[in-house]
Amino acid sequence: MAIKFQYNKTSLGELGKQLKMRQKALPTIKSKESALRSEVKRAKDTAADYRERLDQLMAQYDYMVALWGEFDCTLVRIAAVDLSVQKIAGVRTPVLKEVRFERKAYDLFSSPVWYADGVTVLEQMARLGIEFEVYNRKMELLDYARRKTTQKVNLYEKVQIPGYEDAIRKIKRFMEDEENLSKSAQKIVKTKQQQAGEGSSL
């Protein structure tokens, strides 16, 4: 990124302000990136934990796979999923508050004995599946924010701050050269005036 500037004090002052602003913001952005990185890992680990628990629960009831064909899946349904929002390092992430189920009444005498357990197992599976999805989404949102923050850190560290420093150095050199030229020109004029003064006094 080429930084536009002019060789004058105004431009030097403006570049100095921009440089200070970025140097001041960089530690904050770096700590945000670090916080996001650890939150991404935490969300990823939690999502993996819910996924594993769901797989274990499904494996636990694998032997009943033939019975599930007889099960009336309309007995239980998800009535509502209550989510709230939690801000983590400035990123809005979902938090599961509650999963509400609706159970349909069924005849306890004519239905198989294991139906009650089947309803409970389905609710557990649904809850674990929803928890997994919520944490997975949380991880995606945090990871996206972390990538953006990393890009900003790199932009500041590797492009903008060195660019501003270089531009300031160039302006300072130019102004020093101009000052030296001006002093040299003044010396030459003074020397010529002195020589002219000495020549006229002879």
C-alpha positions in Angstrom: 0.0 0.0 0.0 1.6 3.2 -1.2 1.1 6.1 1.3 0.4 9.4 -0.3 2.3 12.4 1.1 3.8 15.7 0.3 7.2 17.0 1.2 6.1 19.6 3.8 5.6 20.0 7.5 1.8 19.6 7.3 2.1 16.2 5.6 4.8 15.2 8.2 2.5 16.1 11.1 -0.5 14.2 9.5 1.7 11.1 8.9 3.0 11.3 12.5 -0.6 11.3 13.8 -1.6 8.3 11.7 1.6 6.4 12.7 1.0 7.1 16.5 -2.7 6.1 16.1 -1.7 2.7 14.6 1.2 2.1 17.0 -1.2 2.8 19.9 -4.0 0.5 18.5 -1.7 -2.4 17.6 -1.3 -3.9 21.2 -5.1 -3.7 21.6 -5.7 -5.5 18.3 -3.1 -8.1 19.1 -4.7 -8.9 22.5 -8.1 -9.1 20.8 -6.6 -11.6 18.3 -5.2 -13.6 21.1 -8.5 -13.6 23.0 -10.4 -14.7 19.9 -7.9 -17.4 19.2 -8.4 -19.0 22.7 -12.2 -18.5 22.4 -12.2 -20.3 19.0 -10.3 -23.2 20.5 -12.7 -23.4 23.5 -15.8 -23.3 21.2 -14.3 -25.9 18.9 -13.4 -28.2 21.8 -16.9 -27.8 23.3 -18.6 -28.5 19.9 -16.4 -31.6 19.6 -17.4 -32.7 23.1 -21.1 -32.4 22.3 -20.6 -34.3 19.0 -18.8 -37.1 20.9 -21.5 -37.3 23.5 -24.2 -37.5 20.8 -22.3 -40.2 19.0 -21.9 -42.2 22.2 -25.6 -41.8 23.0 -26.5 -43.0 19.5 -24.0 -46.0 19.8 -25.6 -46.8 23.2 -28.9 -47.4 21.5 -27.7 -49.0 18.3 -29.0 -52.4 19.5 -32.5 -50.9 19.4 -32.3 -50.0 15.8 -35.0 -52.5 14.8 -37.3 -51.2 17.5 -36.9 -47.5 16.3 -38.8 -48.6 13.1 -41.9 -49.2 15.3 -41.5 -45.9 17.3 -44.0 -43.2 16.6 -41.8 -40.1 15.9 -44.7 -37.7 16.2 -44.7 -38.3 20.0 -42.1 -35.7 20.6 -41.1 -32.5 18.7 -39.1 -29.5 19.4 -41.5 -26.7 20.4 -38.9 -23.9 20.7 -35.2 -23.2 20.9 -34.4 -20.2 23.1 -31.1 -18.5 22.2 -29.5 -15.4 23.6 -26.5 -13.4 22.5 -23.2 -13.1 24.2 -20.5 -10.7 23.2 -17.0 -12.2 23.2 -14.2 -9.7 22.2 -16.8 -7.6 20.5 -18.3 -10.5 18.5 -22.0 -11.4 18.9 -22.2 -15.1 19.5 -25.2 -17.4 20.2 -25.8 -19.0 23.5 -28.4 -21.8 24.0 -30.7 -21.0 26.9 -33.3 -23.7 26.6 -34.8 -26.3 24.3 -38.5 -26.8 24.9 -40.1 -30.1 23.7 -43.7 -30.9 23.1 -44.8 -34.4 24.0 -48.0 -35.9 22.5 -50.0 -38.0 24.8 -50.1 -41.8 24.0 -51.8 -44.8 25.5 -49.4 -46.3 28.1 -51.3 -49.7 28.0 -51.3 -50.3 24.3 -47.9 -48.8 23.5 -44.6 -50.7 24.0 -43.0 -50.2 27.4 -39.9 -48.7 26.0 -41.7 -45.7 24.4 -41.2 -43.6 27.5 -37.4 -44.3 27.3 -37.5 -43.6 23.5 -39.0 -40.2 24.1 -36.3 -39.3 26.7 -33.5 -40.6 24.4 -34.8 -38.5 21.4 -35.0 -35.4 23.6 -31.4 -36.0 24.8 -30.2 -36.5 21.2 -32.0 -33.4 20.0 -30.6 -31.3 22.8 -27.0 -32.6 22.2 -27.4 -32.0 18.5 -28.6 -28.4 19.0 -25.8 -27.7 21.5 -23.3 -29.0 18.9 -24.8 -26.7 16.2 -24.8 -23.7 18.5 -21.1 -24.2 19.5 -20.2 -24.9 15.9 -21.8 -21.6 14.8 -20.1 -19.8 17.7 -16.7 -21.2 16.6 -17.4 -20.1 12.9 -18.3 -16.5 14.0 -15.3 -16.2 16.3 -12.9 -17.7 13.8 -14.1 -15.3 11.1 -13.5 -12.4 13.5 -10.1 -13.8 14.4 -9.1 -14.0 10.7 -10.2 -10.4 10.1 -8.3 -9.3 13.3 -5.2 -11.2 12.1 -5.4 -9.4 8.8 -5.6 -6.1 10.5 -2.6 -6.9 12.7 -0.6 -7.9 9.6 -1.7 -4.8 7.8 -0.6 -2.5 10.6 2.6 -4.4 11.4 3.9 -5.3 8.0 2.4 -2.6 5.7 1.1 0.6 7.3 3.4 1.2 10.2 6.6 0.6 8.1 5.0 2.6 5.3 4.3 5.6 7.5 7.8 5.4 9.1 9.4 5.3 5.6 7.3 8.2 4.4 8.2 10.3 7.5 11.9 9.4 7.0 11.8 10.6 3.4 10.1 13.9 4.3 12.6 14.5 7.1 15.5 13.8 4.8 14.0 16.1 2.1 13.5 18.9 4.6 17.1 18.5 6.0 18.5 18.6 2.4 16.5 21.7 1.7 17.7 23.3 4.9 21.3 22.4 4.1 20.9 23.7 0.6 19.4 26.9 1.9 22.3 27.3 4.4 24.9 26.6 1.7 23.2 29.2 -0.6 23.2 31.8 2.2 26.9 31.1 2.9 27.7 31.5 -0.9 25.7 34.8 -1.0 27.4 36.0 2.2 30.9 35.1 0.9 30.2 36.8 -2.5 28.9 39.9 -0.6 32.1 39.9 1.6 34.3 39.5 -1.5 32.4 42.3 -3.3 32.7 44.5 -0.2 36.5 43.8 0.0 36.9 44.5 -3.7 35.1 47.9 -3.5 37.2 49.0 -0.5 40.4 48.5 -2.5 
